[in-house]
Amino acid sequence: AVPAFPSGIAITSSTCGLRNEESRIVGGQTTSMNEFPWMARLSYLNKFYCGGTLINDRYVLTAAHCVKGFMWFMIRVTFGEHDRCIEKAPETRYVVRVMTGDFSFLNFENDIALLRLNERVPLSDTIRPICLPTMLVYYNFMLRRCYNNNDYVEAKAIVSGWGTLKEDGKPSCLLQEVEVPVMSLQACRNTSYSARMISENMLCAGYLEGQKDSCQGDSGGPLITEREDKKYELIGVVSWGNGCARPGYPVCGRPNRKVARLLGGEYTEPHEFSWLANIHIKSKLLVSGVLINDRYVLTAASQLVGATAHEIKVSLGEYDRCNLDISSVNISVESIILHPEFNLDSGTHDLALIRLSRPTKFEKRISPICLPNPGSTYLGQVGTLVGWTKHKDQADDAACRPRKLGLPILGQNECIKSGINPMNLNDDYGCVGIVGTNSLVCDNDVGSSVQYRSYAGIYDLIGINIIIYKIKTNLTFKNIVANVNSIKQFYNKNYKFLLMLRIEYFILINLTRVSNMDTFTEVLINNPDQYPDFYTDITQMTSRILQATKHDSKYCDTHAKTSFTSTNKSKLRNFLITECGLTGGISNRIVGGKITIPHIFPWVVAILNKDSLHCGGTLINNQYVLTAGHCIKWTNHADLSVGVGMHDIENPNDGYIAAIDDVILHEDFESDYLHDINDIALIRLQKPVKINENVKPACLPHKDSNYTGQFVKVTGWGRVEVEGEPSRFLRQATLKVMSYAACKNTSFGDHVTESMMCAYNDNTDACQGDSGGPLLYQRIDGKYEVIGIVSWGIGCADPGIPGVYVKNSDYLNWIKYHSRDGIFCMDK
């Protein structure tokens, strides 16, 4: 039996597939206005990146590689567009569910996905669904063809989209179309593609002589053909292909440029990958490298064997290395550090660090790449190989500018299946490539980087391209990468003394009963990073008594000569008479997403990125701000500052800007295509705040507290509407905390963990708040606890969809431990 279609799926429609045309324009030309009313444009983080096809008023069909690994609730779908570059308000929906079935990045098999929209799309002359092929079943959450491939052989098909007009060009503003013939399966397998790459559920269209191609289409866009009744039906989804209208390579679709194109790569934008380095030996360009901090470049050890430091120079900030760039920076080398287990004969641990003679100054053209977290696995994901590479059939000047190439990341088993000798593979090696392809990039420069791009656009360095030992040039895979995780252990082990040279302070606290307000207990500052096993918890019991618990002091004797310092006692005095969680004393509240009374929530702070609103946060003591981990994970911390005591963020006289000393991200923070786990972080301010009516910390919750069914407040300078701008004034909204079971029963399902909490109210959501901002609960004594942190959600106040928050009570020990050198206000 055939499973029933989900609600909203219609097999046929009397209005589907009708094209709005005055004259038919083919051959890669601009379409008429709204000629293809089923076209959908997908944007991610407000950037166009893929196409799609409306198949009814609630579902869009696209390519799985356009949505796999993405936070689907951040995907915006627009309809009825012709010129995507003009400012207007097209019909817009958000994705609430994605079905990708059995898609695999290893071979792009089953590259098809269904997107369910948050609301139905109003159908009209300019927005209309495409017809689906007559024989179609819904099976295993996938739309699969039941017709024979030969049904469409030699038929004239049309692919449309806002793609590029030429290879390496920029996407078009106007909707384009191109007419291409459909090929038989056997004819496609006889082209320059390997037969193994073309499966039976793929369909090829194009000209062998390379006249036309789906550069005019987008990944995920439609391949359509005209039926006898003059309606158009969807026969394919643009998936992948080699270049743009290259001879011998028909269209099987192509991965979108924004995701990373397969087979040949594309030129990067100038300084798109600002960590790329060129390494010269005796003034001769030899190898590529990657900047990992202000002093070190990572590269392949095999290329540095026999070289001395004074023979090497490193160029940073270079883009076109065939032309002199006076803005690039050339730095001499202080030392070369080969991996201690590097073996030239076997090629194991082919990694090396180059220590620069001086720190480099970060700027737009020069910045480091992130290193991966230990234990991270990227198998099956698409990695980006970046370097000054060229294909074997390209001219020498093709390597003047860096290219980027998207390739699936494979484990050793897949490497061996692809023809690589297992004797040449070690535990720290992996492969990138497509099963069945031949020589994807023949002339990669050694030392180029293999990177993984997160949904936020941040890259982790996961591999270094190395020499392939004892492998003939005609084998399938040419891209073996060394696992960068091993370099982290090597780096930390050999340069631990660098960390020890930091000037830090140790904790000791003398506690006495305070007899009067003029006598204070001396508080000495901690060095938690250096001595994590010796620390003290400070708790204020009353306005005159501090209580401390001393923990393991095994470092005391060893580090007895460590320096000590004390806090400014006048600042301590303020905390002895201040209680946490008290508002500005005004009893009436404005709720439902309205502007708050100025400074009624004196603990709410604005986290600024280059002086623009970036996230919210909560002051929890005199020197620490609590926020979301995703707010600081993918930012340059030097660009961050904190607005304290603010209500009107556009008024320079309202509050003040505090500089940041350090950020502490939860060590188990994880982010995937849907949500963030352990999404919590602390920001340490350079100087303690001055406590007054406009600046006070919130109270922390009690452990194991249950807030289900309680009314809470979310505050911040967030958007009033999902498409709106941030608010100038601090806003608040009232929500109700849902039970864990009720939250899991929403569309979030198992993506909600027990360390998260959900809050919801009709027409009200954390659009009025900011990521990282507080979820506040007012206790019976009138004080406010920060029980949650704005973390993630879908859209803004969509029916039945709550906001998701970090459950702070599950992280109390972590919060108190990492902020213990700050002074907490009294919570009696």
C-alpha positions in Angstrom: 0.0 0.0 0.0 1.2 3.5 -0.7 1.4 5.7 2.4 -1.0 8.7 2.5 0.3 12.1 1.5 0.8 14.5 4.4 -1.8 17.2 5.0 -1.5 19.9 2.3 0.0 17.7 -0.4 -2.2 17.6 -3.6 -1.4 15.3 -6.5 -3.1 17.4 -9.1 -4.4 20.9 -9.4 -6.5 22.5 -12.2 -4.5 25.7 -12.0 -1.0 24.1 -11.8 1.7 24.5 -14.4 0.2 27.5 -16.3 3.0 29.7 -17.6 2.5 33.4 -17.9 4.1 34.1 -21.2 3.7 36.6 -24.0 6.5 35.1 -26.0 8.8 32.2 -25.3 12.4 33.3 -24.5 15.0 30.5 -24.4 18.8 30.1 -24.7 19.8 31.7 -21.4 17.7 34.9 -21.6 15.7 36.9 -19.1 12.2 35.7 -18.5 9.1 37.7 -18.8 7.6 39.2 -15.7 6.2 36.4 -13.5 6.5 33.9 -16.4 7.3 31.1 -14.1 4.9 31.7 -11.1 6.0 28.6 -9.3 9.6 29.9 -8.8 10.7 30.2 -5.2 13.9 31.9 -3.9 15.6 30.6 -0.8 17.5 32.9 1.5 19.7 32.0 4.4 20.8 34.6 7.0 19.2 37.1 4.5 21.4 36.0 1.6 20.0 34.3 -1.6 21.6 30.9 -2.0 19.2 28.4 -3.7 16.0 28.0 -5.7 12.9 26.0 -5.2 9.6 25.1 -6.8 6.1 25.6 -5.3 4.1 22.4 -5.7 1.1 23.5 -3.7 0.1 26.3 -1.3 2.1 24.8 1.6 5.1 22.9 0.2 8.2 23.8 -1.8 10.4 21.2 -3.5 14.2 21.9 -3.6 17.5 20.1 -3.5 18.5 18.3 -0.3 22.0 19.8 -0.4 20.4 23.2 -0.1 18.9 22.4 3.3 21.0 19.5 4.8 23.1 20.9 7.6 21.3 24.2 7.8 19.2 25.7 10.6 16.0 25.3 8.6 14.0 27.8 10.6 16.4 30.4 9.3 15.5 29.7 5.7 13.2 32.3 4.2 11.3 31.5 1.0 9.9 34.3 -1.3 7.5 34.0 -4.1 6.3 36.1 -7.1 9.6 37.7 -7.7 11.2 38.6 -11.0 13.9 41.2 -10.1 15.4 40.0 -6.7 17.6 43.1 -6.4 14.9 45.7 -6.1 13.6 46.7 -2.7 10.1 45.5 -2.3 8.0 43.2 -0.1 7.5 39.9 -1.8 5.3 37.2 -0.5 7.5 35.6 2.2 7.2 32.4 4.3 9.5 30.5 6.7 10.3 26.9 6.8 8.9 24.9 9.7 9.8 21.4 8.6 12.3 19.8 6.2 12.2 16.3 4.8 15.4 15.1 3.1 15.1 11.4 3.2 18.2 9.3 2.2 20.3 12.1 0.8 24.1 11.6 1.1 26.8 14.2 0.4 29.1 11.3 -0.5 27.5 10.8 -3.9 24.5 13.3 -4.0 22.1 10.4 -4.3 18.5 11.3 -3.5 19.2 15.1 -3.7 15.7 16.2 -3.1 13.8 17.8 -0.2 10.4 19.0 0.8 10.0 22.2 2.7 6.8 22.8 4.7 6.0 26.5 5.1 4.8 28.2 8.2 1.6 29.5 6.4 -0.2 28.8 3.2 0.8 30.9 0.2 -2.1 32.8 -1.4 -2.4 31.6 -5.0 -2.8 34.1 -7.8 -1.7 34.8 -11.4 1.8 35.6 -10.1 2.1 32.8 -7.6 1.0 29.4 -8.8 2.2 25.8 -8.2 3.9 23.6 -10.9 2.2 20.3 -11.9 3.9 17.1 -10.7 4.4 14.1 -13.0 1.2 12.1 -13.4 2.5 8.9 -11.7 3.9 9.9 -8.4 3.9 8.3 -5.0 4.9 9.6 -1.6 7.2 7.1 0.0 9.6 7.3 2.9 9.2 11.0 3.2 10.6 11.4 -0.3 9.1 12.2 -3.7 10.4 9.6 -6.1 9.8 9.2 -9.8 7.7 6.2 -10.9 8.1 6.9 -14.6 10.8 5.6 -17.0 13.7 8.0 -17.6 13.2 7.4 -21.3 9.7 9.1 -21.1 11.5 12.5 -21.4 14.5 11.6 -23.6 15.1 14.3 -26.3 12.3 16.4 -24.8 13.0 20.1 -24.6 13.1 21.1 -20.9 13.5 24.5 -19.3 15.6 25.3 -16.2 15.1 28.7 -14.6 16.6 30.7 -11.7 18.7 33.7 -10.7 22.0 31.9 -11.4 25.1 33.1 -13.1 25.2 34.1 -16.7 28.7 32.6 -17.1 31.1 30.5 -15.1 32.5 32.3 -12.1 30.1 35.1 -12.7 27.8 36.7 -10.1 24.1 35.7 -9.7 21.6 37.5 -11.8 19.2 40.0 -10.5 16.6 39.0 -13.1 15.0 35.6 -13.4 16.7 33.7 -16.2 15.7 30.6 -18.2 17.5 28.2 -20.6 16.2 25.4 -22.8 18.1 22.1 -22.7 17.4 18.7 -24.1 16.8 15.7 -21.8 19.4 12.9 -22.3 18.9 9.2 -21.8 20.6 7.5 -18.8 23.0 5.7 -20.9 23.9 8.8 -22.9 24.6 10.6 -19.7 26.9 7.8 -18.5 28.8 8.0 -21.7 29.8 11.6 -21.2 32.8 12.9 -19.4 31.2 12.0 -16.1 32.1 8.6 -14.7 29.2 6.1 -15.1 29.4 5.5 -11.3 28.4 9.1 -10.7 25.1 8.8 -12.5 22.5 6.7 -10.7 19.1 5.6 -12.1 17.2 8.2 -10.2 19.2 11.0 -11.7 18.3 12.8 -14.9 20.7 14.6 -17.3 19.9 17.5 -19.5 22.2 19.7 -21.6 24.3 19.9 -24.8 27.4 17.7 -25.1 29.1 20.6 -27.1 28.5 22.9 -24.1 26.2 25.4 -25.7 23.9 26.0 -22.8 23.7 25.0 -19.1 21.9 25.6 -15.9 24.2 28.4 -14.8 21.0 30.3 -15.4 19.4 28.0 -12.8 20.0 27.6 -9.1 20.6 24.6 -7.0 17.2 23.3 -6.0 15.5 25.1 -8.9 13.1 23.4 -11.3 13.7 21.4 -14.5 10.3 21.5 -16.3 8.8 20.4 -19.6 5.6 21.3 -21.5 2.8 18.7 -21.7 0.3 18.3 -24.5 -2.3 20.3 -22.5 0.2 23.2 -22.5 0.8 22.9 -18.8 4.2 22.5 -17.4 5.3 19.7 -15.1 8.3 19.4 -12.8 10.5 16.6 -14.0 13.7 17.3 -12.1 15.5 19.4 -9.5 18.8 21.1 -10.2 21.4 19.1 -8.2 25.0 19.1 -9.5 27.2 19.5 -12.6 30.7 20.3 -13.8 31.3 24.0 -14.4 29.0 26.0 -16.6 28.2 24.9 -20.2 31.5 22.9 -20.5 31.7 20.6 -23.4 31.0 17.0 -22.5 29.3 17.8 -19.2 25.5 17.9 -19.3 23.4 19.2 -16.5 22.6 17.0 -13.6 22.2 20.3 -11.7 25.0 21.8 -9.6 25.6 22.6 -6.0 24.9 26.3 -5.4 27.8 28.7 -5.5 27.1 29.8 -1.9 27.4 26.2 -0.7 30.4 25.3 -2.8 30.6 24.0 -6.3 31.8 20.5 -7.1 34.3 19.4 -9.7 36.7 22.2 -10.5 35.8 24.8 -7.9 35.4 28.5 -8.3 37.5 31.6 -7.6 37.0 33.0 -4.1 36.0 36.5 -3.5 39.0 38.8 -2.7 40.2 37.9 0.9 37.1 35.7 1.5 39.4 33.4 3.3 41.6 35.8 5.2 43.7 33.1 6.9 45.4 31.9 3.7 49.2 32.2 3.7 51.8 31.8 1.0 55.1 30.3 2.2 58.3 31.2 0.3 61.7 29.4 0.6 64.7 31.3 -0.8 62.2 33.8 -2.5 60.6 30.9 -4.3 56.9 30.2 -3.7 56.7 26.7 -2.4 53.6 25.9 -0.4 50.4 27.2 1.2 49.6 27.5 4.8 46.9 28.6 7.2 47.1 31.3 9.9 45.7 29.9 13.2 46.6 32.8 15.5 48.6 36.0 15.4 51.9 34.1 15.6 51.6 30.7 14.0 50.9 29.3 10.5 50.0 25.6 10.0 51.2 23.8 6.9 52.5 20.4 5.6 55.7 19.3 7.2 56.9 17.5 4.1 57.5 20.7 2.3 59.7 22.2 5.0 62.2 19.3 5.4 65.7 20.6 5.2 64.7 24.3 5.3 65.9 26.7 7.9 63.9 29.5 9.4 65.9 32.3 7.9 65.3 31.0 4.4 61.5 31.2 4.8 59.1 34.2 4.5 55.4 34.1 4.9 53.0 36.3 2.9 49.6 37.2 4.5 46.7 39.1 3.0 47.6 38.1 -0.5 44.9 37.4 -3.1 46.4 37.6 -6.7 49.9 36.2 -6.3 50.7 36.8 -9.9 50.6 40.5 -9.4 52.4 42.6 -6.8 50.1 43.5 -3.9 51.6 46.3 -1.8 48.9 45.8 0.8 50.0 42.2 1.6 52.2 41.6 4.6 55.5 39.7 4.4 56.9 38.3 7.7 60.1 36.5 8.5 60.1 33.3 10.4 61.5 32.7 13.9 61.3 28.9 14.0 59.9 25.8 12.3 58.3 23.1 14.4 57.7 19.8 12.7 55.2 17.4 14.3 57.2 15.2 16.6 55.8 12.0 15.0 56.2 13.2 11.4 57.7 10.5 9.2 58.7 11.6 5.7 58.8 8.0 4.3 55.3 7.1 5.4 53.8 10.6 5.4 52.3 10.2 8.9 51.5 13.3 10.9 52.5 15.6 8.0 51.9 18.8 9.9 54.2 21.6 10.9 53.9 25.0 12.7 55.7 28.0 11.5 56.3 30.6 14.3 56.5 34.1 12.8 59.1 36.5 14.0 56.5 38.9 15.3 52.7 38.9 15.9 50.6 39.9 13.0 47.9 42.5 13.3 44.5 41.3 12.4 42.4 43.3 9.9 39.8 42.6 7.2 42.4 40.9 4.9 44.2 39.0 7.7 42.5 37.0 10.4 42.9 33.4 11.8 40.8 30.4 11.2 39.2 28.4 14.0 40.6 25.0 15.1 38.1 22.2 15.5 36.9 20.9 18.8 38.6 17.6 19.9 36.4 14.7 19.0 34.5 16.6 16.3 33.5 14.4 13.3 32.6 15.8 9.9 32.1 12.5 8.0 29.4 13.0 5.3 29.5 16.7 5.5 30.8 19.0 2.7 34.2 20.4 3.3 35.7 23.3 1.4 39.1 22.9 0.0 40.7 26.3 -0.4 44.0 27.1 -2.1 45.8 28.4 -5.2 44.7 25.4 -7.2 44.2 24.7 -10.8 42.6 21.8 -12.8 44.8 19.9 -15.2 43.2 21.4 -18.3 43.5 25.0 -17.1 46.3 27.5 -17.9 49.1 28.2 -15.5 47.6 31.6 -14.6 44.5 29.9 -13.3 46.4 29.4 -10.1 47.0 33.2 -9.6 43.9 33.6 -7.4 42.7 31.1 -4.8 39.8 28.7 -5.6 37.3 27.0 -3.3 36.0 23.5 -4.0 33.2 21.8 -2.1 33.9 18.1 -1.5 32.3 15.5 0.8 34.4 14.4 3.7 35.0 10.7 3.7 36.3 8.3 6.3 39.1 5.7 5.7 36.7 3.0 4.5 35.4 5.2 1.7 39.0 6.3 0.9 40.0 2.6 0.5 36.9 1.9 -1.6 37.9 4.7 -3.9 41.2 3.0 -4.8 43.7 4.4 -2.3 46.2 2.0 -1.0 45.3 1.4 2.7 49.0 1.2 3.5 49.2 4.9 2.7 46.4 5.8 5.1 47.1 6.5 8.8 44.8 7.3 11.7 45.3 11.0 11.2 44.3 10.9 7.5 41.0 11.3 5.7 39.8 11.9 2.2 37.6 14.5 0.4 36.0 13.7 -2.9 33.1 12.1 -4.8 32.9 8.3 -5.2 33.5 7.5 -8.8 35.1 10.8 -9.9 38.5 11.0 -11.6 41.1 13.5 -10.5 38.9 16.2 -9.1 41.8 18.7 -8.6 45.1 17.5 -10.1 47.3 20.3 -9.1 46.3 21.2 -5.6 49.1 23.1 -3.8 50.3 21.2 -0.7 49.4 22.9 2.5 46.1 24.2 1.3 43.3 24.0 3.8 40.2 21.8 4.1 37.6 23.7 6.1 34.1 23.1 7.4 31.6 25.9 7.3 29.0 26.2 10.1 25.5 27.6 9.5 26.7 31.0 10.7 29.5 31.1 8.1 32.3 30.4 10.5 35.0 28.0 9.2 36.9 25.3 11.2 40.2 24.1 9.9 39.7 20.3 9.7 42.5 19.2 7.4 45.7 20.1 5.5 46.2 18.9 1.9 49.4 16.8 1.8 51.6 14.9 -0.6 50.1 11.6 -1.6 52.8 9.0 -1.0 53.2 6.0 -3.3 49.9 6.7 -5.2 49.9 6.7 -9.0 48.5 9.8 -10.7 45.6 8.0 -12.3 43.9 6.9 -9.1 40.5 8.2 -8.2 41.3 10.3 -5.2 43.9 13.0 -5.1 42.9 14.8 -2.0 44.2 13.3 1.3 44.1 15.5 4.3 45.8 15.4 7.6 43.6 15.6 10.6 44.2 18.9 12.3 43.0 17.7 15.7 46.4 16.1 16.3 48.1 19.5 15.9 46.1 20.8 18.8 47.5 18.3 21.2 51.0 18.8 19.8 50.7 22.6 20.0 49.4 22.5 23.6 52.0 20.0 24.7 55.0 21.8 23.3 54.0 25.3 24.1 52.4 25.0 27.5 55.1 27.3 28.9 53.7 30.1 26.8 50.5 30.0 28.8 52.5 29.9 32.1 54.1 33.2 31.3 50.8 35.1 31.7 50.7 37.3 34.8 47.9 35.9 36.8 46.7 36.1 40.4 45.8 33.4 42.9 42.8 33.3 45.3 43.0 33.7 49.0 40.2 35.1 51.0 40.4 36.2 54.7 36.9 36.1 56.2 36.0 37.9 59.3 32.7 39.1 60.8 32.2 42.7 59.7 31.7 44.8 62.9 30.8 48.0 61.1 30.4 49.4 57.6 33.9 50.9 57.6 35.7 47.6 58.0 35.7 45.1 55.1 36.9 41.6 54.4 39.8 41.6 51.9 39.0 39.7 48.8 42.0 38.5 46.7 41.5 37.8 43.0 41.6 34.3 41.4 43.4 32.8 38.5 40.9 30.1 37.5 42.5 29.2 34.2 45.9 28.5 35.7 44.8 26.8 39.0 41.3 25.4 38.4 41.6 23.0 41.4 42.0 25.7 44.0 39.2 28.3 44.3 36.7 29.6 46.7 32.9 30.2 46.5 31.8 33.5 48.0 28.3 33.9 49.3 26.9 37.0 51.0 24.8 35.8 53.9 23.7 39.2 55.2 24.7 42.8 54.6 27.6 42.3 57.1 28.8 38.7 56.6 30.5 37.0 53.8 30.8 33.2 53.8 33.3 31.3 51.7 33.9 27.6 51.0 37.5 26.7 50.3 38.1 23.8 47.8 41.1 21.6 47.1 44.3 23.5 47.7 46.8 21.1 46.3 48.5 23.9 44.4 49.1 26.0 47.5 52.6 24.7 48.4 53.8 24.5 44.8 52.8 28.0 44.0 53.3 29.6 47.3 55.2 32.6 45.7 52.3 33.5 43.5 51.4 37.2 43.7 48.2 38.5 45.3 46.2 41.6 45.0 43.0 42.9 46.6 39.8 44.5 45.4 39.1 48.1 45.9 37.3 48.2 49.2 35.1 51.1 48.2 33.6 49.0 45.4 33.0 46.1 47.8 31.1 48.5 50.0 28.4 49.0 47.3 27.8 45.3 47.1 27.4 45.0 50.9 24.4 47.2 50.8 22.9 46.1 47.4 20.4 43.3 46.7 20.1 41.5 43.4 17.0 41.4 41.3 15.3 44.6 42.4 13.8 46.8 39.7 13.9 50.6 39.6 11.1 50.8 42.1 8.2 51.4 39.7 5.3 49.1 40.3 3.3 49.2 37.1 4.5 47.1 34.1 3.9 47.4 30.4 3.6 43.9 28.8 2.9 42.3 25.5 5.9 43.5 23.6 5.6 47.2 24.6 8.3 49.7 25.5 9.4 49.4 29.1 9.7 52.2 31.6 13.3 53.4 31.4 15.7 51.3 33.5 13.0 49.2 35.1 15.3 46.2 34.3 18.7 47.5 35.3 20.5 44.2 34.7 19.7 44.0 31.0 22.7 44.9 28.9 23.2 45.3 25.1 26.1 43.4 23.6 27.5 45.5 20.7 29.5 44.3 17.8 31.4 47.3 16.3 29.0 49.6 18.1 25.9 47.9 16.5 23.4 45.9 18.5 24.5 42.2 18.3 22.9 40.4 21.3 21.4 40.9 24.7 22.8 39.8 28.1 22.2 39.9 31.8 24.4 41.4 34.5 24.8 38.7 37.3 27.4 40.4 39.5 29.7 43.4 39.4 31.9 42.1 36.6 30.1 39.3 34.6 27.4 39.3 31.9 25.5 36.1 31.2 24.5 35.5 27.5 24.1 32.9 24.8 27.0 30.9 23.5 26.1 31.5 19.9 26.4 35.2 20.5 30.1 35.0 21.0 31.1 31.8 19.2 31.4 33.3 15.8 32.5 36.9 16.5 35.8 38.7 16.8 35.9 39.3 20.5 38.0 42.5 20.0 34.9 44.0 18.2 32.6 43.4 21.2 31.6 45.8 23.9 28.7 46.0 26.4 26.2 48.7 26.8 25.3 49.0 30.5 22.4 50.9 32.1 20.8 51.6 28.7 17.2 52.1 27.7 17.6 54.1 24.4 20.5 52.5 22.5 20.6 55.4 20.1 21.1 58.0 22.9 24.9 58.3 23.7 24.1 59.8 27.1 21.9 56.8 28.2 24.1 54.5 30.1 27.7 53.8 29.1 29.9 51.4 27.1 32.0 48.9 29.0 35.0 47.2 27.5 35.4 43.4 27.5 38.2 41.6 29.2 37.4 38.0 28.3 34.7 35.7 27.1 34.0 32.2 28.4 32.1 29.8 26.2 30.6 26.6 27.6 33.1 23.8 26.9 30.4 21.5 25.5 28.7 24.1 23.3 27.6 22.5 20.0 25.8 23.9 17.0 24.1 22.1 14.2 21.7 22.8 11.4 18.8 23.2 13.9 19.8 24.4 17.3 22.5 25.1 19.8 23.3 22.8 22.7 24.8 24.2 26.0 24.2 27.6 24.5 25.6 29.6 27.4 28.5 32.0 27.8 29.9 34.6 30.2 31.5 37.9 29.4 34.0 39.3 31.9 34.2 43.1 31.8 37.5 44.9 32.1 36.3 46.9 35.1 33.6 46.2 37.7 30.4 48.1 37.1 29.2 50.9 39.3 26.1 49.9 41.1 23.3 52.5 41.0 19.6 52.7 40.3 20.2 52.1 36.6 22.8 49.3 36.9 22.0 46.3 39.1 22.5 42.5 38.7 19.7 40.0 38.5 19.4 37.1 40.9 20.3 33.6 39.8 17.6 30.9 40.1 17.7 28.2 42.7 18.7 24.7 41.6 15.9 22.3 40.6 13.4 25.1 40.5 10.3 24.3 38.4 8.7 27.3 36.5 6.1 25.3 34.5 3.0 27.4 34.1 4.5 30.5 35.5 4.3 33.9 33.7 7.7 35.3 32.8 9.2 38.2 30.9 11.5 38.5 28.0 13.3 41.8 27.4 15.6 43.3 24.8 15.9 45.6 21.8 14.8 42.9 19.4 12.5 43.2 16.4 8.9 44.1 16.8 8.1 42.0 13.6 10.0 39.2 12.0 11.0 41.4 9.1 11.4 44.5 11.2 14.4 46.5 12.5 15.7 46.3 16.1 13.9 48.5 18.6 15.5 51.7 19.7 14.1 51.3 23.2 14.2 48.4 25.5 11.0 46.3 25.2 9.4 43.5 27.2 6.9 40.8 26.6 5.0 38.4 28.9 5.2 34.7 28.2 4.1 31.5 29.9 6.6 28.7 30.6 5.6 25.4 29.0 6.3 21.9 30.4 9.1 19.9 28.9 6.6 17.4 27.6 4.5 20.1 25.9 7.5 21.6 24.3 8.6 18.3 22.9 5.1 17.8 21.5 5.6 20.9 19.2 7.4 20.8 15.8 10.7 20.9 17.7 10.3 17.3 18.9 13.5 15.7 20.2 15.6 18.8 19.3 14.5 20.1 22.7 16.7 18.7 25.5 16.1 18.7 29.3 18.5 21.6 29.7 16.2 23.8 27.6 12.9 25.4 28.4 10.1 26.8 26.2 7.9 29.8 26.8 5.0 30.9 24.6 2.1 33.4 24.4 -0.2 34.2 21.5 1.2 37.0 19.3 4.2 37.4 21.6 7.7 36.0 21.3 11.4 36.7 21.7 11.4 38.8 18.6 10.9 41.4 21.3 14.0 40.1 23.0 17.5 39.5 21.7 19.6 36.4 21.4 21.4 36.1 24.7 18.9 38.2 26.6 17.2 37.2 29.8 14.0 35.2 30.5 12.9 36.7 33.9 10.7 35.4 36.7 9.5 37.6 39.5 9.5 35.9 42.9 7.1 36.5 45.7 9.6 38.9 47.4 9.5 41.0 44.2 13.0 40.1 43.0 13.7 38.9 39.5 15.6 35.8 38.7 17.2 35.2 35.3 15.9 31.7 34.7 16.6 31.5 31.0 18.6 32.8 28.1 17.0 33.5 24.7 18.5 30.8 22.5 16.6 29.7 19.3 13.2 29.4 17.7 11.3 29.7 14.4 10.0 33.0 13.0 8.4 35.4 15.3 5.2 34.6 17.3 4.1 32.0 14.8 1.0 30.1 16.0 1.9 27.0 18.1 5.6 27.6 18.0 7.3 28.6 21.3 10.7 30.2 21.9 13.4 28.0 23.2 15.6 29.2 26.2 18.6 27.9 28.0 17.5 26.5 31.4 19.9 28.4 33.7 19.1 26.3 36.8 21.0 23.4 35.1 24.1 25.5 34.7 24.3 27.1 38.2 27.6 25.4 39.1 29.1 26.4 35.8 28.0 30.0 36.1 29.2 30.4 39.7 32.5 28.7 39.1 33.4 30.8 36.0 32.3 34.1 37.5 33.5 33.6 41.0 36.1 36.4 41.0 33.2 38.8 40.6 31.2 39.9 43.7 27.6 38.8 43.8 24.9 41.0 45.4 23.0 39.9 48.4 20.1 37.5 47.8 18.5 36.9 51.2 
